[in-house]
Amino acid sequence: MGAANVIPSFDLKRNYARVEEEIKDAVSRVLSSAQFILGPEVSEFEREAALYLEANRAVSCASGTDALVLALMAAGVKPGDEVITTPFSFFATASCIARIGAKPVFVDVEPDSYNISMEAARSAITPRTKAFIPVHLFGQMCELERIAGDLKDRGIVLAEDCAQAFGAHRRVGGRMVRAGTWGELGCFSFFPTKNLGAYGDAGMVSCSSDSLAERVLRLRVHGAASTYMHDEVGINSRLDAIQAAILRVRLRHIETWTEERREAARRYGLLFAEAGLGDAIAEPSETDGNRHTYHQYVIRAKNRDELQKHLAEKGVAARVYYPLPLHLQPCFSSLGYKKGGFPVSERLCDEVLALPMFPELSAEEQERVVRCIAEFYGR
Ligand SMILES: *Cc1c(COP(=O)(O)O)cnc(C)c1O
């Protein structure tokens, strides 16, 4: 099968073709300005992103991983503090905790939404718990209303990992809450394949208060309050102006692209229903009140590994997010978690499969994906 016939997991080239002229203008503007790190493009992007997210403030940085580290530093998380999070996520969700010497405390996830269980998180709170990092996994928000009050009562900082959920929101009792604005801090990644992607590494922290924003602003430039004056030790994590200019262009299109992803998700649902695959696969579920942004369209499948191999042979790229839960990663072995500790996460690692999902995915391609899946199960 020729490369032209492969249906990829994502296709940044098709997306670039839609914005090529705007991007070239924006990059050229930065090159002429010769202002390459921080500066007006960066602060304009931060202002526009905060407006879109309905966040009090937004402070950009060099990556989503750094956004998490900066958020925990700004929240005052110290070595030895406990931070509760999910074992079913990208590595950076937990590594940021370890990086600052704090202790990741894992709790299991829900089988339908794949998101961290709020009840399990509440049970894991101890006097040493300093922060909670829920991940809005694959583009769908957690049901934070089920824990937000407890966190507030106990002075635990809520730092949302929104790396996969730019533009997601959740309606609770008539109020609409956007990802990254529920907690004190929200951490975003603009890695190229994320829904709002830059053309290199980039990230951002949304902040509920000016004081937190000022602290993140300081921490991203070595903790300097003014040039060469350091009140605390920070890191070097600045956004460059070319990425900011590119992100400003792409932010103008994010609503269209999100709606296209949602349309593709609806179409997968219809195609699966027609194919009668209900006993072989489970589609991703959208929790009541949520606007899922479908960063990934993740099904659970019987004989997942064989299905993935079959799809690859037929020219359909499908990926496993994530093959090994974080509590079983070798680097966290000293935390003492064992296999069997989080059965839902561990089962998901054996069953999940992300199907091709990107705004430009065509109906014909989706029909082919579902036909190949039906064929595998002998339908
Ligand atoms: C991508 C991602 C990150 C890290 O973002 P980078 O920009 O790659 O550093 C953190 N958490 C989750 C859930 C992610 O998907």
The ligand as an SDF file (V2000), in Angstrom:
LIG
                    3D

 15 15  0  0  0  0  0  0  0  0999 V2000
    1.5620   17.1120   26.1270 C   0  0  0  0  0  0  0  0  0  0  0  0
    1.2620   16.9590   27.5430 C   0  0  0  0  0  0  0  0  0  0  0  0
    2.0580   17.5490   28.5570 C   0  0  0  0  0  0  0  0  0  0  0  0
    3.3940   18.1780   28.2830 C   0  0  0  0  0  0  0  0  0  0  0  0
    3.4210   19.1520   27.3310 O   0  0  0  0  0  0  0  0  0  0  0  0
    4.7780   19.4720   26.5170 P   0  0  0  0  0  0  0  0  0  0  0  0
    4.4550   20.7480   25.8260 O   0  0  0  0  0  0  0  0  0  0  0  0
    5.0120   18.3380   25.5770 O   0  0  0  0  0  0  0  0  0  0  0  0
    5.8910   19.6190   27.4830 O   0  0  0  0  0  0  0  0  0  0  0  0
    1.6270   17.4460   29.8660 C   0  0  0  0  0  0  0  0  0  0  0  0
    0.5010   16.7900   30.1890 N   0  0  0  0  0  0  0  0  0  0  0  0
   -0.2620   16.1800   29.2720 C   0  0  0  0  0  0  0  0  0  0  0  0
   -1.5200   15.5000   29.7060 C   0  0  0  0  0  0  0  0  0  0  0  0
    0.0920   16.2360   27.9190 C   0  0  0  0  0  0  0  0  0  0  0  0
   -0.6810   15.6250   27.0140 O   0  0  0  0  0  0  0  0  0  0  0  0
  1  2  1  0
  2  3  1  0
  2 14  2  0
  3  4  1  0
  3 10  2  0
  4  5  1  0
  5  6  1  0
  6  7  2  0
  6  8  1  0
  6  9  1  0
 10 11  1  0
 11 12  2  0
 12 13  1  0
 12 14  1  0
 14 15  1  0
M  END
$$$$
